[in-house]
Amino acid sequence: MPSTASTSPTVSTRPLGSGSPDSTRSERYVIKVGGSLGADMSRACADIRALVDAGCSVVVVHGGGAESDKLAAELGRPPRYLTSTKGRRSRYTDASQLDVLTLGMLGRVKPPLLVELLGMGVNAVGLSGVDGGLVTARRNPPVRVVVDGEERVVRDDLSGRITSVNPRLVRTLLDAGYVPVVSPPALDPVAGPLNVDADRFAAELAMAMEADWLIILSNVPGLLRDQDDPSSLVSSIPVGELPAYLDLAGGRMKVKLRSAGDACAAGVRHVVLADGRHSSPVLAARAGTGTTFVGGTG
């Protein structure tokens, strides 16, 4: 059984580079930052600069659910959630809510993140999954939901599942010395922009790029056996045993686990769910904090 681990071990601060035994040079990273990190985002950005300075290729992925919820409330369009007949809860994304989500991600979350990185000397450039046909998705079919005890069919939801990633644009930017900062929406050639899960977005991009690292940062230490006890952290998950761990997770964590597990199984060599509130969150994840997935094909 995986061991539990402290969430804040000492992390080496020595420079990253070709001269050190754990050289990061030429490694490819996809780093997912959660919008819930708030002020802690600057710490992740500082680590991203360290990786870039060491010669790594870094792609940053972000979502924007929390900021989009705030924006929706400000606009008098509070978010709505659907519960399917199978008990699954999801955000209802009609055309109006898709506008709010897109504005939240591209207008509220991405600009401050770009400003932070640019201020640290990182050549950051913002993209969405629509740009250059980067991420393609298929619109979800109509879904049966329960509203006030009655079953209804929702047909106008504009969310979907990712079907393909074309990393050419991202690779071109990386080769030119840029750090792409990417987020949903994705593109359905028929339905247009679609809301897709940002953790899944990051995992699919990492797989398409044949990344060495996928690090998913959020406001929790990783997968916990007891949600109220940070010391109950599951330090590693054999990817072949992932189904047994899903019962420990609730809500968004299940999506993170599945996305991370798929990336590991597909050959991403290092996959970590880590605490974005750490003083050095990305480098701490490299050093072994968080929940690491093992046993993939990488």
Helices and strands as residue ranges (DSSP letters): E 28-33, G 35-40, H 41-53, E 57-62, H 65-74, E 81-83, E 89-91, H 95-103, I 104-109, H 110-119, E 124-128, G 131-133, E 135-139, E 143-147, E 150-154, E 160-165, H 168-175, E 179-183, E 186-188, E 192-194, H 198-209, E 213-218, G 230-232, E 236-238, G 239-241, H 242-245, G 246-248, H 252-265, E 270-275, H 281-286, E 291-294
